[in-house]
Amino acid sequence: MGVAVSGWRLARAVAGAGQLGVVSGTALDAVLARRLQLGDPGGHVRRALAAFPVPEAAAYVLDRYFVEGGLARGERMRATARLRADRGEAAELLTVLGNFVEVWLAKEGHDGPVGVNYLAKIQLATAPALFGAILAGVDHVLVGAGVPGQIPALASRLARAEPVTTLVTVEGDEEPLPHTFDPLSGVMDQLPYGMRRLRRPDVLAIVSLPVLASYLVRDPATRPDGFVIETHRAGGHSAPPRGKLSLDAGGEPVYGPRDHPDLAKVAALGIPFWLAGGAAHPERLAAAQALGAIGVQLGSVFALCEESGLRGDLRGELRARARAGTLRVRNDPRASPTTFPFKVAELPGTLSEEAVRAARRPVCDLGYLRTPARAASGALVHRCAAEPVAAYVRKGGDAVDTAGRVCLCNGLLATVGLGQRRPGGADEPPVVTIGQDLGFLDDIGPDGLPYTAAEVIDWMLGAGAPAQLTASV
């Protein structure tokens, strides 16, 4: 998904062309706060906040984070509150606002469809994030990196501004912990009554195999409105291989026949589906449709286009190295604290280099990938295998689990130019993720020049072709 790589500019460009433009819904509270602290160039964030239906909530965020002209060079970003299973009302409000702003801006000025993409792994953020997106009129919600069985019911209740209970998995507990989010708590009780009955977005579950799709459709409460069938060639996180994990000579997970989805079984479920992972070619779109898919979901080809939120220097480096055949994208089984394999592009000066990782002082000040757990004392803690080892062990974690982990929260924000500034003048180094199939560059831009989202769509669809794409990074 790439935090803010698939941002509002990219989603708006894709949706304005009639396709489904999807914003990444991860860490949008920090994205909002840091854009405001950088002075909100162009005034886009403030324009969206002016449209928020509870002015007092928008004013609170502006007063707390907006810096006229932006922070001075090297000045540290102000911290944001973190979501917790036992408390976290301030963090929930900022999450609501961050998602509203991103979706509102993506929908501005056109009537094309806009979606938002969430990670089921980030359990505590889903309900407030989804509510903010619904307030902005989001059309589709895509959820992967876990089992999104709770999302259809959450979407229905939140569209009515009703309290929802998320069942949060707590390591060390036999039963999940109920966590209630009330969309009308605190200052949000001033939400106009006309905004308390909103349109429910369609829910698209991102899965890798038909077995999970079959499980979800059995119960009306968990049945999504569609599926995205994503293979392990896609960027970001991917599902681990089925069965016992084995690694190849390069240290990457080995996928076998059991990991290739039987699309006939998916089609037999009678629910619309899209294919994702190495789908960026007109012939692959046609092949997907021939197998019963509505179309394809594209990530990497849009991540490298001009409207992408990826830093320009990193975008250019990726394109140049990929075209020269010198870019390696490693499916790293250890990098992500989630334990899902994660694609890491090997670029100089990024966290793909051991020297860069070693020079970074370990700190966990964002915590999106922390998981609730029980410490030996029985206390509820939130820990992440990428946080300082001593802190992780103190919370009951095993030091072995921290080996090779990368702080994706800070690294991905740095990748879109929103990295934290550390004492002594050091900036957080980026970590870049992209898919492993970048062959589209030979066709979409053989001359090596930059390209736009519109050029991607024209290339994929051709003259007169139906609209069958989603853009999600």
Order of alpha helices (4+ residues) and beta strands (2+ residues): alpha-beta-alpha-alpha-alpha-alpha-beta-alpha-beta-alpha-beta-beta-beta-alpha-beta-alpha-beta-alpha-beta-alpha-alpha-beta-beta-alpha-beta-beta-alpha-alpha-alpha-alpha-beta
